[in-house]
Amino acid sequence: MTRRAIRVFWGRRPESVQAVASRWRQTLEQVEFLLPESVDGSWQQIHSSGPTTAVTVDQLAQVLENAQAAEDWSDRLGIGLRLVSGSGPDWGLELSGLAGGEPEIILQSMVLAVSTPDTSEVPEAELLRMLAAVWEPDFGDVTDDNILDALEDESDYRVGDPVIGRVGYLCAGRAEAVPDNLKAGGALPGGGVLLRIGAAGEVDAVVRAYERLRGAGALDPLPRPLDRAVF
C-alpha cells in the first residue's frame, strides 16, 4: 500500500461558516470525481473522542457550526474538521482541514491523505490543482514521508515553512520568484503556478528544487504574527 499527502496551506483569512462549508463541499465533490475508486459513497467524521459519525455534503454547514460551538473552539485557530472514506482495506482517504480563522502563528490548511494499492495511479497533480483552486492557498505540495525526512535531514526544512514536494503549488506572489526552468507545470487562474518537480521516488530532485526555490526567495515564510493569507 502506498500513502501520499496532497496539502495546501495559507495564513490569516477569517471566513464565515457558510464560506468554509462551500469550500468543503467543492472539495468533497471533486475528490469523489477524481478518485471514484477510493470513495465508498459516504464520509465519516472523526471526533476527538467517541466513534465516527456519518456526514453528507448537505450537512457540512451544520457540522462546522457544531465545531465552532464547541467549548474549546477559538477564532484564532479556525474551524477544524476531519473526514474519512474508503472502499476497501487498501483504499483510504482522509481529509483534514483547519480554516476560517485568524491565527497568529499556525498556518491554516487542508490535507488530503490518500492510501492506495502500490500499482494504482493517482492523479496527484490534478488533486493539488483542485485544492489550490478551491482553497486559494499560499503554497501546497504532493509529498510523502521520504521527501519530508530528506528535506529535514539535508536542507534544514522545518515544519511550518513553505515547501514543495514532487509536485508543488506556489501563489502568485511566490511564483514571481520561481526560476523559469522550474515552471514546467504551468500557470493557474489567479497567477499561481504548479511545479512538476519529479516522479515518485525522485527524492533528490525534490531536495535540489527546494533549495533552488528557497535561495530564489520563492519559499520565504509569511511574516509572524500572521497578517495575510498569502505571500
Z-matrix of the N, CA and C atoms (Angstrom, degrees):
N
C 1 1.463
C 2 1.526 1 109.54
N 3 1.316 2 116.68 1 138.84
C 4 1.462 3 123.27 2 -179.87
C 5 1.523 4 109.40 3 -112.90
N 6 1.336 5 115.21 4 136.35
C 7 1.466 6 120.12 5 179.40
C 8 1.521 7 108.60 6 -124.01
N 9 1.328 8 115.63 7 131.23
C 10 1.451 9 120.53 8 174.10
C 11 1.527 10 108.98 9 -136.65
N 12 1.322 11 115.26 10 160.83
C 13 1.466 12 120.72 11 179.75
C 14 1.518 13 109.03 12 -121.33
N 15 1.326 14 115.44 13 132.91
C 16 1.466 15 122.44 14 172.97
C 17 1.522 16 105.72 15 -111.36
N 18 1.336 17 116.73 16 117.81
C 19 1.464 18 120.68 17 -167.02
C 20 1.525 19 111.29 18 -131.91
N 21 1.333 20 116.27 19 146.76
C 22 1.464 21 121.79 20 170.23
C 23 1.526 22 108.35 21 -135.75
N 24 1.346 23 115.18 22 148.40
C 25 1.465 24 122.02 23 -175.34
C 26 1.521 25 109.79 24 -137.16
N 27 1.324 26 115.68 25 149.58
C 28 1.463 27 121.43 26 175.82
C 29 1.523 28 109.00 27 -154.04
N 30 1.317 29 116.47 28 171.56
C 31 1.454 30 121.20 29 -176.01
C 32 1.518 31 113.42 30 -97.69
N 33 1.298 32 115.83 31 -135.99
C 34 1.475 33 122.25 32 -174.50
C 35 1.533 34 110.39 33 -71.83
N 36 1.334 35 117.25 34 117.57
C 37 1.468 36 121.51 35 175.76
C 38 1.531 37 108.81 36 -153.69
N 39 1.339 38 117.39 37 87.38
C 40 1.460 39 119.60 38 178.10
C 41 1.521 40 111.00 39 -67.16
N 42 1.329 41 116.84 40 134.87
C 43 1.456 42 122.04 41 179.17
C 44 1.517 43 109.33 42 -143.56
N 45 1.320 44 115.71 43 157.43
C 46 1.461 45 121.19 44 177.56
C 47 1.523 46 110.19 45 -73.70
N 48 1.327 47 115.26 46 163.74
C 49 1.462 48 120.73 47 175.08
C 50 1.523 49 110.07 48 -58.25
N 51 1.326 50 116.94 49 -41.03
C 52 1.461 51 120.45 50 -178.60
C 53 1.524 52 111.67 51 -62.97
N 54 1.329 53 116.68 52 -40.12
C 55 1.463 54 120.18 53 179.24
C 56 1.521 55 111.11 54 -66.53
N 57 1.334 56 116.79 55 -43.51
C 58 1.470 57 120.50 56 179.02
C 59 1.527 58 110.23 57 -65.67
N 60 1.331 59 116.72 58 -40.52
C 61 1.467 60 120.47 59 178.76
C 62 1.520 61 111.17 60 -62.20
N 63 1.338 62 117.34 61 -37.84
C 64 1.461 63 120.86 62 178.41
C 65 1.520 64 111.07 63 -63.67
N 66 1.325 65 117.21 64 -41.53
C 67 1.471 66 120.42 65 177.51
C 68 1.529 67 110.38 66 -65.32
N 69 1.328 68 116.94 67 -41.03
C 70 1.473 69 120.50 68 177.87
C 71 1.532 70 110.41 69 -61.79
N 72 1.319 71 116.70 70 -44.26
C 73 1.471 72 120.16 71 -179.39
C 74 1.525 73 110.35 72 -59.36
N 75 1.329 74 116.70 73 -47.76
C 76 1.461 75 119.72 74 178.94
C 77 1.522 76 111.29 75 -59.57
N 78 1.322 77 116.26 76 -39.38
C 79 1.470 78 120.57 77 -179.50
C 80 1.522 79 110.99 78 -63.47
N 81 1.333 80 117.43 79 -49.09
C 82 1.465 81 120.39 80 -179.00
C 83 1.517 82 111.37 81 -62.89
N 84 1.310 83 116.74 82 -42.55
C 85 1.464 84 119.64 83 -179.53
C 86 1.527 85 111.13 84 -63.03
N 87 1.320 86 116.68 85 -40.31
C 88 1.460 87 119.90 86 -179.27
C 89 1.525 88 112.22 87 -74.13
N 90 1.324 89 117.52 88 -35.30
C 91 1.462 90 119.97 89 175.64
C 92 1.527 91 110.18 90 -62.67
N 93 1.327 92 116.73 91 -43.37
C 94 1.465 93 119.90 92 178.44
C 95 1.525 94 111.28 93 -63.39
N 96 1.335 95 116.96 94 -33.21
C 97 1.460 96 120.89 95 178.54
C 98 1.527 97 111.71 96 -73.09
N 99 1.345 98 116.84 97 -42.80
C 100 1.459 99 120.93 98 -175.33
C 101 1.522 100 113.37 99 -82.62
N 102 1.331 101 117.05 100 -24.69
C 103 1.469 102 121.47 101 -178.53
C 104 1.530 103 110.64 102 -129.60
N 105 1.326 104 118.55 103 58.13
C 106 1.469 105 120.04 104 -175.21
C 107 1.526 106 113.27 105 -62.05
N 108 1.342 107 117.56 106 -30.99
C 109 1.457 108 119.22 107 -178.74
C 110 1.519 109 112.85 108 -75.02
N 111 1.338 110 117.35 109 -14.33
C 112 1.466 111 120.97 110 -177.71
C 113 1.517 112 113.64 111 -94.58
N 114 1.325 113 117.29 112 -19.57
C 115 1.464 114 121.26 113 -176.51
C 116 1.523 115 108.65 114 -100.41
N 117 1.316 116 116.40 115 127.78
C 118 1.470 117 120.19 116 -176.31
C 119 1.525 118 112.81 117 -89.26
N 120 1.332 119 117.14 118 12.75
C 121 1.462 120 120.65 119 178.94
C 122 1.507 121 114.50 120 95.25
N 123 1.321 122 117.34 121 -1.53
C 124 1.466 123 120.35 122 -179.64
C 125 1.517 124 109.43 123 -146.86
N 126 1.339 125 115.30 124 160.96
C 127 1.461 126 122.80 125 176.79
C 128 1.520 127 108.55 126 -124.10
N 129 1.327 128 115.21 127 144.21
C 130 1.454 129 121.85 128 177.47
C 131 1.522 130 109.02 129 -120.09
N 132 1.331 131 116.20 130 135.32
C 133 1.451 132 120.29 131 177.31
C 134 1.519 133 110.25 132 -89.38
N 135 1.338 134 116.26 133 130.85
C 136 1.462 135 122.12 134 174.97
C 137 1.515 136 108.62 135 -90.44
N 138 1.318 137 116.32 136 128.48
C 139 1.461 138 122.02 137 179.80
C 140 1.527 139 110.27 138 -105.90
N 141 1.311 140 116.66 139 160.42
C 142 1.463 141 120.32 140 178.74
C 143 1.519 142 111.54 141 -65.22
N 144 1.324 143 116.44 142 -24.45
C 145 1.465 144 121.15 143 174.24
C 146 1.525 145 108.03 144 -150.93
N 147 1.321 146 115.93 145 149.88
C 148 1.450 147 120.16 146 179.48
C 149 1.516 148 111.81 147 91.48
N 150 1.336 149 116.69 148 174.79
C 151 1.468 150 121.59 149 -177.11
C 152 1.523 151 112.24 150 -74.16
N 153 1.336 152 115.59 151 164.01
C 154 1.464 153 120.39 152 174.66
C 155 1.519 154 109.87 153 -70.26
N 156 1.340 155 115.77 154 157.94
C 157 1.464 156 121.03 155 177.27
C 158 1.524 157 109.34 156 -131.01
N 159 1.330 158 117.13 157 147.91
C 160 1.454 159 122.32 158 -178.25
C 161 1.529 160 110.37 159 -70.86
N 162 1.340 161 116.13 160 142.94
C 163 1.463 162 122.68 161 179.09
C 164 1.527 163 108.61 162 -137.03
N 165 1.326 164 117.02 163 136.44
C 166 1.458 165 122.02 164 171.52
C 167 1.526 166 108.73 165 -108.88
N 168 1.330 167 116.09 166 165.13
C 169 1.460 168 118.67 167 -179.43
C 170 1.521 169 111.13 168 -63.67
N 171 1.310 170 117.40 169 -29.24
C 172 1.466 171 120.18 170 179.56
C 173 1.526 172 112.46 171 -71.86
N 174 1.325 173 117.68 172 -16.04
C 175 1.454 174 121.68 173 -179.83
C 176 1.525 175 113.07 174 -96.21
N 177 1.321 176 117.82 175 0.92
C 178 1.465 177 120.65 176 -172.23
C 179 1.528 178 112.43 177 -60.66
N 180 1.328 179 117.55 178 -44.38
C 181 1.466 180 119.73 179 -178.26
C 182 1.525 181 110.68 180 -61.00
N 183 1.327 182 117.07 181 -43.01
C 184 1.462 183 120.07 182 -179.90
C 185 1.528 184 110.79 183 -67.08
N 186 1.321 185 117.25 184 -40.23
C 187 1.470 186 121.06 185 178.83
C 188 1.531 187 110.29 186 -61.87
N 189 1.325 188 117.04 187 -42.71
C 190 1.458 189 120.48 188 179.22
C 191 1.532 190 111.40 189 -69.23
N 192 1.326 191 117.32 190 -36.77
C 193 1.461 192 119.91 191 175.27
C 194 1.523 193 110.71 192 -62.48
N 195 1.327 194 116.42 193 -39.50
C 196 1.467 195 120.20 194 177.41
C 197 1.525 196 110.88 195 -63.08
N 198 1.341 197 116.23 196 -41.47
C 199 1.461 198 120.02 197 178.79
C 200 1.526 199 110.78 198 -64.28
N 201 1.336 200 115.93 199 -38.84
C 202 1.463 201 120.66 200 179.43
C 203 1.524 202 111.52 201 -67.85
N 204 1.330 203 116.54 202 -30.07
C 205 1.466 204 121.01 203 -178.89
C 206 1.520 205 113.01 204 -84.11
N 207 1.337 206 117.48 205 -6.13
C 208 1.462 207 120.27 206 -178.49
C 209 1.521 208 110.77 207 -63.90
N 210 1.308 209 115.31 208 153.01
C 211 1.456 210 121.36 209 -173.02
C 212 1.522 211 112.81 210 -61.28
N 213 1.353 212 117.22 211 -32.18
C 214 1.462 213 120.22 212 -175.68
C 215 1.525 214 112.75 213 -96.38
N 216 1.354 215 118.27 214 10.86
C 217 1.456 216 120.01 215 -177.62
C 218 1.518 217 110.78 216 -72.57
N 219 1.332 218 115.14 217 144.32
C 220 1.460 219 121.06 218 177.91
C 221 1.518 220 109.39 219 -137.77
N 222 1.344 221 116.59 220 131.24
C 223 1.462 222 118.66 221 178.43
C 224 1.519 223 111.42 222 -66.27
N 225 1.328 224 117.37 223 -16.13
C 226 1.455 225 120.76 224 176.74
C 227 1.523 226 111.28 225 -68.30
N 228 1.328 227 116.78 226 -33.18
C 229 1.464 228 120.51 227 -177.41
C 230 1.519 229 112.78 228 -93.07
N 231 1.316 230 117.93 229 -33.18
C 232 1.451 231 120.50 230 -175.76
C 233 1.516 232 111.39 231 101.01
N 234 1.320 233 116.01 232 -170.79
C 235 1.460 234 122.43 233 -175.54
C 236 1.519 235 109.10 234 -103.42
N 237 1.325 236 116.50 235 119.88
C 238 1.453 237 121.29 236 -179.17
C 239 1.520 238 112.14 237 -97.56
N 240 1.335 239 115.95 238 145.60
C 241 1.461 240 121.73 239 178.58
C 242 1.519 241 108.60 240 -153.98
N 243 1.356 242 116.44 241 135.83
C 244 1.468 243 121.85 242 176.34
C 245 1.522 244 108.62 243 -127.18
N 246 1.328 245 115.76 244 125.55
C 247 1.456 246 122.31 245 179.02
C 248 1.517 247 109.91 246 -125.87
N 249 1.328 248 116.66 247 146.36
C 250 1.461 249 121.41 248 177.60
C 251 1.520 250 109.53 249 -131.66
N 252 1.330 251 115.05 250 155.69
C 253 1.452 252 122.51 251 173.23
C 254 1.519 253 107.21 252 -154.34
N 255 1.315 254 116.93 253 158.72
C 256 1.454 255 119.60 254 178.89
C 257 1.512 256 110.74 255 -171.77
N 258 1.341 257 115.58 256 141.42
C 259 1.459 258 120.09 257 -176.95
C 260 1.521 259 112.87 258 -105.24
N 261 1.327 260 118.85 259 7.61
C 262 1.456 261 121.40 260 179.51
C 263 1.512 262 110.34 261 172.75
N 264 1.326 263 118.24 262 176.16
C 265 1.468 264 121.09 263 -175.48
C 266 1.523 265 113.65 264 -64.35
N 267 1.347 266 118.04 265 -25.77
C 268 1.462 267 120.84 266 -179.32
C 269 1.522 268 113.11 267 -102.92
N 270 1.329 269 117.38 268 3.44
C 271 1.457 270 122.06 269 179.96
C 272 1.524 271 109.17 270 -120.79
N 273 1.315 272 115.98 271 127.78
C 274 1.455 273 117.87 272 179.03
C 275 1.516 274 112.36 273 -158.03
N 276 1.321 275 115.21 274 146.54
C 277 1.456 276 122.42 275 177.42
C 278 1.516 277 109.21 276 -130.93
N 279 1.312 278 115.93 277 140.42
C 280 1.459 279 120.40 278 169.41
C 281 1.518 280 108.14 279 -136.70
N 282 1.322 281 116.14 280 127.95
C 283 1.460 282 123.19 281 175.45
C 284 1.516 283 108.34 282 -111.73
N 285 1.317 284 115.69 283 124.10
C 286 1.455 285 120.68 284 -179.31
C 287 1.518 286 108.52 285 -128.15
N 288 1.335 287 116.32 286 119.62
C 289 1.456 288 119.85 287 -176.07
C 290 1.512 289 113.23 288 -129.24
N 291 1.323 290 115.52 289 148.35
C 292 1.462 291 123.19 290 173.00
C 293 1.520 292 105.99 291 -136.45
N 294 1.339 293 117.21 292 112.39
C 295 1.465 294 119.55 293 -169.57
C 296 1.524 295 111.01 294 -150.45
N 297 1.333 296 115.06 295 162.80
C 298 1.462 297 121.03 296 173.58
C 299 1.512 298 115.73 297 87.77
N 300 1.337 299 117.57 298 4.09
C 301 1.459 300 119.82 299 -173.16
C 302 1.519 301 114.50 300 -106.94
N 303 1.335 302 114.23 301 -171.83
C 304 1.457 303 122.66 302 -179.40
C 305 1.525 304 109.96 303 -128.87
N 306 1.339 305 117.45 304 60.35
C 307 1.468 306 119.49 305 -176.99
C 308 1.528 307 111.48 306 -68.82
N 309 1.322 308 116.04 307 152.38
C 310 1.452 309 120.79 308 177.43
C 311 1.528 310 112.04 309 -97.75
N 312 1.337 311 116.79 310 -27.64
C 313 1.463 312 120.73 311 -175.17
C 314 1.524 313 111.79 312 -125.42
N 315 1.334 314 118.28 313 -50.18
C 316 1.458 315 123.10 314 -172.68
C 317 1.523 316 110.45 315 -82.03
N 318 1.321 317 116.81 316 131.13
C 319 1.455 318 121.08 317 178.01
C 320 1.522 319 111.11 318 -70.89
N 321 1.322 320 116.54 319 149.56
C 322 1.452 321 121.78 320 169.94
C 323 1.526 322 108.25 321 -83.60
N 324 1.334 323 116.53 322 159.22
C 325 1.460 324 116.81 323 -169.47
C 326 1.524 325 112.31 324 -160.84
N 327 1.338 326 114.01 325 161.95
C 328 1.453 327 123.37 326 166.30
C 329 1.525 328 106.31 327 -135.53
N 330 1.329 329 115.95 328 124.99
C 331 1.462 330 121.29 329 -177.32
C 332 1.521 331 108.89 330 -125.46
N 333 1.326 332 115.51 331 124.49
C 334 1.461 333 122.24 332 175.38
C 335 1.519 334 108.07 333 -109.19
N 336 1.333 335 116.89 334 111.87
C 337 1.464 336 122.30 335 176.35
C 338 1.523 337 108.23 336 -98.32
N 339 1.330 338 116.52 337 126.00
C 340 1.458 339 122.64 338 -174.74
C 341 1.521 340 109.24 339 -121.05
N 342 1.332 341 116.59 340 122.51
C 343 1.465 342 122.14 341 175.07
C 344 1.524 343 108.44 342 -114.18
N 345 1.343 344 116.07 343 127.81
C 346 1.461 345 121.07 344 -176.35
C 347 1.523 346 109.58 345 -142.10
N 348 1.334 347 117.48 346 164.06
C 349 1.469 348 119.55 347 169.75
C 350 1.526 349 110.11 348 -57.31
N 351 1.336 350 116.75 349 149.06
C 352 1.463 351 121.44 350 -173.62
C 353 1.522 352 113.17 351 -57.26
N 354 1.318 353 118.67 352 -31.14
C 355 1.465 354 121.66 353 -175.31
C 356 1.527 355 113.69 354 -89.51
N 357 1.310 356 117.69 355 -1.18
C 358 1.470 357 120.85 356 -175.71
C 359 1.520 358 111.92 357 -79.73
N 360 1.315 359 115.36 358 143.06
C 361 1.455 360 121.84 359 175.40
C 362 1.530 361 109.27 360 -88.80
N 363 1.308 362 116.18 361 133.21
C 364 1.467 363 121.80 362 178.25
C 365 1.525 364 108.07 363 -123.02
N 366 1.339 365 118.61 364 127.62
C 367 1.473 366 121.08 365 -178.99
C 368 1.531 367 111.24 366 -76.25
N 369 1.337 368 115.54 367 71.23
C 370 1.462 369 120.96 368 -172.45
C 371 1.525 370 112.33 369 -60.40
N 372 1.329 371 117.03 370 -46.82
C 373 1.460 372 119.88 371 -177.68
C 374 1.529 373 111.46 372 -63.36
N 375 1.333 374 116.52 373 -39.75
C 376 1.461 375 119.58 374 179.42
C 377 1.518 376 111.59 375 -68.46
N 378 1.308 377 117.23 376 -35.35
C 379 1.471 378 120.24 377 176.90
C 380 1.529 379 110.62 378 -65.76
N 381 1.333 380 116.96 379 -42.02
C 382 1.466 381 119.46 380 177.38
C 383 1.517 382 110.82 381 -66.85
N 384 1.325 383 116.62 382 -41.62
C 385 1.468 384 120.41 383 177.34
C 386 1.532 385 110.29 384 -58.34
N 387 1.334 386 116.74 385 -42.04
C 388 1.460 387 121.46 386 -179.86
C 389 1.525 388 110.81 387 -64.79
N 390 1.332 389 117.90 388 -46.82
C 391 1.465 390 120.11 389 179.78
C 392 1.524 391 111.01 390 -62.23
N 393 1.328 392 116.81 391 -37.42
C 394 1.466 393 119.94 392 178.08
C 395 1.521 394 111.14 393 -64.98
N 396 1.333 395 116.88 394 -40.45
C 397 1.464 396 120.16 395 -179.89
C 398 1.522 397 111.59 396 -67.52
N 399 1.325 398 116.96 397 -39.10
C 400 1.468 399 120.80 398 -175.67
C 401 1.521 400 111.91 399 -77.47
N 402 1.336 401 117.71 400 -42.47
C 403 1.464 402 120.82 401 -170.33
C 404 1.527 403 114.12 402 -101.67
N 405 1.338 404 118.47 403 -8.64
C 406 1.464 405 122.15 404 177.14
C 407 1.530 406 111.67 405 49.57
N 408 1.337 407 116.49 406 59.32
C 409 1.465 408 119.66 407 -172.85
C 410 1.525 409 113.61 408 -85.70
N 411 1.316 410 114.11 409 177.29
C 412 1.465 411 123.08 410 174.64
C 413 1.532 412 110.22 411 -81.07
N 414 1.325 413 116.91 412 -45.12
C 415 1.461 414 122.20 413 178.40
C 416 1.518 415 108.91 414 -156.19
N 417 1.322 416 115.97 415 166.08
C 418 1.453 417 120.17 416 179.68
C 419 1.515 418 110.14 417 -162.88
N 420 1.344 419 116.29 418 169.43
C 421 1.457 420 119.14 419 -178.66
C 422 1.525 421 112.10 420 -158.76
N 423 1.322 422 114.38 421 165.56
C 424 1.463 423 123.15 422 165.56
C 425 1.521 424 105.44 423 -111.66
N 426 1.318 425 117.70 424 120.04
C 427 1.451 426 119.30 425 -170.63
C 428 1.518 427 111.15 426 -145.03
N 429 1.332 428 115.42 427 176.10
C 430 1.461 429 122.08 428 174.35
C 431 1.522 430 107.93 429 -152.19
N 432 1.319 431 116.87 430 177.66
C 433 1.466 432 120.42 431 -175.23
C 434 1.522 433 112.37 432 -62.37
N 435 1.332 434 117.84 433 -36.26
C 436 1.467 435 120.10 434 -179.19
C 437 1.521 436 111.35 435 -63.86
N 438 1.323 437 116.86 436 -41.05
C 439 1.466 438 120.35 437 178.99
C 440 1.521 439 110.66 438 -65.84
N 441 1.322 440 116.79 439 -48.04
C 442 1.461 441 119.82 440 -177.56
C 443 1.522 442 111.41 441 -64.08
N 444 1.331 443 117.66 442 -39.39
C 445 1.466 444 120.63 443 177.73
C 446 1.527 445 110.71 444 -62.87
N 447 1.333 446 116.97 445 -42.76
C 448 1.463 447 120.52 446 -179.38
C 449 1.524 448 111.00 447 -65.49
N 450 1.333 449 118.00 448 -41.40
C 451 1.462 450 120.66 449 179.34
C 452 1.528 451 111.30 450 -64.49
N 453 1.321 452 117.11 451 -38.93
C 454 1.465 453 120.38 452 178.43
C 455 1.533 454 111.17 453 -68.44
N 456 1.340 455 116.25 454 -41.50
C 457 1.469 456 120.41 455 -174.88
C 458 1.526 457 112.41 456 -77.26
N 459 1.330 458 117.50 457 -36.68
C 460 1.457 459 120.92 458 -170.83
C 461 1.521 460 114.06 459 -104.68
N 462 1.329 461 117.65 460 -22.53
C 463 1.468 462 119.29 461 -172.79
C 464 1.517 463 113.79 462 -127.44
N 465 1.320 464 118.02 463 10.98
C 466 1.469 465 122.33 464 177.92
C 467 1.518 466 113.09 465 58.72
N 468 1.333 467 115.69 466 30.01
C 469 1.460 468 119.36 467 174.47
C 470 1.527 469 109.56 468 -66.04
N 471 1.320 470 116.39 469 139.31
C 472 1.465 471 122.30 470 177.29
C 473 1.524 472 109.65 471 -122.01
N 474 1.311 473 115.68 472 140.19
C 475 1.461 474 120.75 473 179.83
C 476 1.532 475 109.74 474 -55.54
N 477 1.319 476 116.35 475 130.86
C 478 1.459 477 121.97 476 -177.67
C 479 1.511 478 113.48 477 103.39
N 480 1.354 479 117.23 478 -17.70
C 481 1.455 480 120.31 479 175.86
C 482 1.528 481 110.01 480 -76.56
N 483 1.321 482 118.43 481 150.39
C 484 1.465 483 119.78 482 171.56
C 485 1.527 484 110.19 483 -57.20
N 486 1.335 485 116.46 484 142.32
C 487 1.460 486 120.08 485 -172.32
C 488 1.521 487 109.54 486 -154.04
N 489 1.325 488 116.95 487 158.05
C 490 1.461 489 122.06 488 171.65
C 491 1.525 490 108.13 489 -125.12
N 492 1.334 491 115.71 490 155.90
C 493 1.452 492 121.00 491 175.21
C 494 1.521 493 109.31 492 -114.95
N 495 1.334 494 117.07 493 -146.81
C 496 1.469 495 118.45 494 178.15
C 497 1.527 496 111.47 495 -70.82
N 498 1.332 497 116.65 496 -20.52
C 499 1.466 498 123.09 497 163.42
C 500 1.520 499 105.65 498 -128.65
N 501 1.324 500 116.47 499 139.85
C 502 1.456 501 119.40 500 -179.52
C 503 1.510 502 111.47 501 -133.20
N 504 1.323 503 116.05 502 155.16
C 505 1.457 504 122.27 503 172.41
C 506 1.518 505 107.98 504 -125.72
N 507 1.334 506 116.81 505 135.02
C 508 1.456 507 122.43 506 173.80
C 509 1.518 508 109.21 507 -130.34
N 510 1.332 509 116.79 508 137.47
C 511 1.463 510 121.82 509 -178.99
C 512 1.524 511 110.17 510 -66.14
N 513 1.326 512 115.86 511 173.50
C 514 1.465 513 120.91 512 -175.11
C 515 1.525 514 112.17 513 -57.92
N 516 1.331 515 117.43 514 -42.45
C 517 1.458 516 120.03 515 -179.43
C 518 1.515 517 112.63 516 -62.95
N 519 1.322 518 116.90 517 -37.07
C 520 1.466 519 120.83 518 178.10
C 521 1.529 520 111.03 519 -76.89
N 522 1.328 521 116.39 520 -34.50
C 523 1.465 522 120.65 521 -177.40
C 524 1.527 523 111.70 522 -59.44
N 525 1.337 524 117.26 523 -29.17
C 526 1.465 525 120.46 524 -179.25
C 527 1.516 526 112.05 525 -61.60
N 528 1.348 527 117.11 526 -25.04
C 529 1.464 528 120.56 527 -177.65
C 530 1.526 529 113.53 528 -97.66
N 531 1.334 530 117.50 529 0.57
C 532 1.463 531 120.68 530 -177.74
C 533 1.524 532 110.17 531 -77.08
N 534 1.333 533 118.65 532 127.54
C 535 1.474 534 119.84 533 175.16
C 536 1.525 535 110.97 534 -56.68
N 537 1.324 536 116.63 535 142.02
C 538 1.463 537 121.24 536 -173.93
C 539 1.516 538 113.08 537 -56.82
N 540 1.321 539 118.52 538 -37.40
C 541 1.463 540 119.76 539 -176.18
C 542 1.526 541 113.37 540 -77.89
N 543 1.337 542 117.57 541 3.40
C 544 1.467 543 120.61 542 173.68
C 545 1.526 544 111.83 543 -104.32
N 546 1.329 545 117.87 544 -5.00
C 547 1.464 546 121.44 545 -176.34
C 548 1.534 547 111.32 546 -87.25
N 549 1.323 548 116.10 547 45.09
C 550 1.467 549 120.31 548 -174.09
C 551 1.515 550 113.11 549 -75.19
N 552 1.332 551 118.29 550 -16.67
C 553 1.451 552 120.11 551 -176.63
C 554 1.514 553 113.97 552 -87.05
N 555 1.336 554 117.10 553 -17.24
C 556 1.446 555 120.20 554 176.82
C 557 1.515 556 113.92 555 95.15
N 558 1.334 557 115.13 556 160.86
C 559 1.456 558 122.28 557 -178.60
C 560 1.519 559 111.07 558 -80.69
N 561 1.339 560 116.12 559 153.23
C 562 1.446 561 123.39 560 176.85
C 563 1.526 562 109.19 561 -114.13
N 564 1.345 563 117.64 562 160.10
C 565 1.461 564 119.48 563 174.48
C 566 1.527 565 110.77 564 -54.73
N 567 1.327 566 116.30 565 136.97
C 568 1.449 567 120.02 566 -177.36
C 569 1.513 568 113.12 567 94.97
N 570 1.332 569 117.08 568 -6.21
C 571 1.460 570 119.87 569 174.98
C 572 1.508 571 115.59 570 96.41
N 573 1.331 572 118.75 571 -4.52
C 574 1.449 573 120.52 572 176.13
C 575 1.516 574 111.21 573 -70.88
N 576 1.324 575 116.30 574 169.47
C 577 1.454 576 120.65 575 -177.25
C 578 1.524 577 109.99 576 -135.08
N 579 1.331 578 115.44 577 141.76
C 580 1.459 579 122.51 578 175.46
C 581 1.520 580 107.78 579 -102.64
N 582 1.317 581 117.06 580 127.80
C 583 1.462 582 122.87 581 -176.95
C 584 1.526 583 109.30 582 -111.68
N 585 1.319 584 116.72 583 121.88
C 586 1.468 585 121.82 584 175.13
C 587 1.523 586 107.05 585 -98.01
N 588 1.320 587 116.32 586 101.80
C 589 1.460 588 121.36 587 -170.90
C 590 1.527 589 112.28 588 -88.85
N 591 1.325 590 117.66 589 -45.43
C 592 1.454 591 120.24 590 -177.18
C 593 1.513 592 111.23 591 -168.87
N 594 1.316 593 115.36 592 169.53
C 595 1.463 594 121.18 593 177.74
C 596 1.529 595 109.55 594 -83.46
N 597 1.325 596 115.51 595 171.75
C 598 1.460 597 120.23 596 177.17
C 599 1.522 598 109.60 597 -56.97
N 600 1.314 599 115.97 598 132.94
C 601 1.459 600 121.25 599 179.71
C 602 1.513 601 114.60 600 93.24
N 603 1.328 602 118.32 601 -13.53
C 604 1.463 603 121.26 602 -179.10
C 605 1.534 604 109.84 603 -87.37
N 606 1.311 605 114.68 604 66.04
C 607 1.462 606 121.12 605 -174.66
C 608 1.523 607 111.34 606 -66.93
N 609 1.326 608 117.71 607 -41.03
C 610 1.463 609 120.61 608 -178.21
C 611 1.524 610 111.52 609 -60.10
N 612 1.339 611 116.48 610 -37.94
C 613 1.464 612 119.67 611 178.85
C 614 1.524 613 111.07 612 -63.75
N 615 1.323 614 116.95 613 -37.40
C 616 1.465 615 120.59 614 178.59
C 617 1.525 616 110.34 615 -66.99
N 618 1.328 617 116.63 616 -43.21
C 619 1.467 618 120.32 617 179.91
C 620 1.522 619 110.56 618 -61.29
N 621 1.333 620 117.44 619 -45.04
C 622 1.475 621 120.53 620 -179.79
C 623 1.524 622 111.11 621 -63.62
N 624 1.340 623 116.87 622 -43.29
C 625 1.468 624 119.95 623 179.45
C 626 1.522 625 111.12 624 -65.23
N 627 1.324 626 116.94 625 -41.33
C 628 1.468 627 121.22 626 177.84
C 629 1.528 628 110.41 627 -57.40
N 630 1.330 629 116.73 628 -45.68
C 631 1.463 630 120.08 629 -177.55
C 632 1.530 631 111.21 630 -66.93
N 633 1.334 632 116.89 631 -37.58
C 634 1.465 633 119.96 632 177.46
C 635 1.529 634 111.11 633 -65.62
N 636 1.330 635 116.35 634 -44.69
C 637 1.465 636 120.14 635 -178.91
C 638 1.526 637 110.92 636 -66.78
N 639 1.315 638 116.68 637 -40.10
C 640 1.464 639 119.15 638 178.09
C 641 1.522 640 110.59 639 -64.50
N 642 1.336 641 117.16 640 -40.86
C 643 1.459 642 120.79 641 178.47
C 644 1.513 643 112.89 642 -65.58
N 645 1.342 644 116.86 643 -29.13
C 646 1.462 645 121.00 644 -179.94
C 647 1.521 646 112.89 645 -82.78
N 648 1.328 647 117.75 646 -7.60
C 649 1.458 648 121.36 647 -179.74
C 650 1.508 649 114.65 648 91.79
N 651 1.349 650 117.57 649 2.67
C 652 1.463 651 120.11 650 -178.45
C 653 1.518 652 112.72 651 -75.03
N 654 1.338 653 117.29 652 -14.30
C 655 1.465 654 120.83 653 -178.70
C 656 1.529 655 111.89 654 -118.52
N 657 1.322 656 116.73 655 26.53
C 658 1.464 657 119.19 656 174.38
C 659 1.529 658 109.37 657 -63.81
N 660 1.334 659 117.89 658 139.20
C 661 1.465 660 119.22 659 -179.48
C 662 1.517 661 112.54 660 -70.02
N 663 1.329 662 116.09 661 154.83
C 664 1.454 663 120.55 662 170.75
C 665 1.526 664 109.56 663 -64.85
N 666 1.336 665 117.94 664 149.82
C 667 1.470 666 119.76 665 179.33
C 668 1.517 667 110.98 666 -66.29
N 669 1.354 668 116.25 667 144.95
C 670 1.460 669 122.28 668 173.95
C 671 1.518 670 108.22 669 -114.73
N 672 1.350 671 117.74 670 138.33
C 673 1.467 672 126.42 671 -1.79
C 674 1.519 673 111.63 672 -65.04
N 675 1.316 674 115.61 673 148.78
C 676 1.452 675 121.46 674 -175.87
C 677 1.528 676 110.74 675 -62.96
N 678 1.330 677 115.30 676 134.75
C 679 1.472 678 119.33 677 179.28
C 680 1.524 679 112.46 678 -131.47
N 681 1.339 680 116.78 679 9.94
C 682 1.471 681 120.71 680 -177.88
C 683 1.526 682 108.85 681 -158.80
N 684 1.331 683 114.68 682 167.82
C 685 1.468 684 119.15 683 -179.94
C 686 1.521 685 112.12 684 -87.64
N 687 1.341 686 116.46 685 -37.11
C 688 1.459 687 120.37 686 -175.42
C 689 1.515 688 110.31 687 -133.69
N 690 1.328 689 115.63 688 166.41
C 691 1.460 690 123.74 689 -176.52
C 692 1.515 691 110.99 690 -65.28
